[in-house]
Amino acid sequence: MSYQWLTLWRYGDTFLSAAWLTLQVTVVAFALAVALGLISALAKSSSLSVVRLISHCYVEFIRNTPVLLQIFIIFFGLPSLGITMNAFTAGVLALGINVGAYLSETFRAGIQSVPKGQLEAAWVLGIPKSEVFMSVILPQAARAVWPAIINNLIQLLLGTSLLSAIALPELTGTATVINARTLLYIQTFSIVTVIYLLFSNIFSWLGNLAGRHMFHPALVTSKKKANGWWPKKGLAHSAKGGNSQ
């Protein structure tokens, strides 16, 4: 069995190149998704009905159609209209547009979570709308939906595997090619699975780390770090006893 793993060792550089390409697609597509999601969320709060309608149609269309179909439309369909692009650009555009629709609803929920009293107080003080958004709304909204944002980032990372359908040599596409050459199914896809797990956990860890340093007070997701949030055994026991009475 060891010779099978040694066979795949020859493809180490290929796996690393595919992993690097996967990270590139993830980062660029997520930056696009954040921009589109924020614009769409703000458009839904617009006083212009046409702007709200465009945002609504965008979100409904993307969220109710398969992401693989969206990738095919951009990569295979747009060239018939004279718009051609390589697999990397098409993949980034498709995933960015797709995740942007989900982030739109996430951002909208975060914006709506900001107490209206704070906005009214800012308006009374004559603070410009742009400063109100940047200093009052955005920090609180980001804090409220930060875990959901990180979750969408991880989902986008995993969604890059669909780009193998348009021959982009990311992790899954590369694994398929290597598997066809070596016929080592378990070993090849096990390596790719470990890489995906590694990337997902790194993104999750970085998200938690950023949450602890970006927000004040720190956004804590670990029970060990949440002082007073996780009930002690004695308190939990007392509460249970009180309910029984």
Secondary structure as UniProt FT lines:
FT   HELIX           2..9
FT   TURN            10..11
FT   HELIX           12..43
FT   TURN            44..45
FT   HELIX           49..63
FT   HELIX           67..72
FT   HELIX           73..77
FT   HELIX           78..81
FT   HELIX           87..112
FT   HELIX           116..124
FT   TURN            125..126
FT   HELIX           129..132
FT   HELIX           133..137
FT   HELIX           138..159
FT   HELIX           160..166
FT   HELIX           171..182
FT   HELIX           185..214
FT   TURN            223..225
FT   TURN            227..229
FT   HELIX           233..244
//
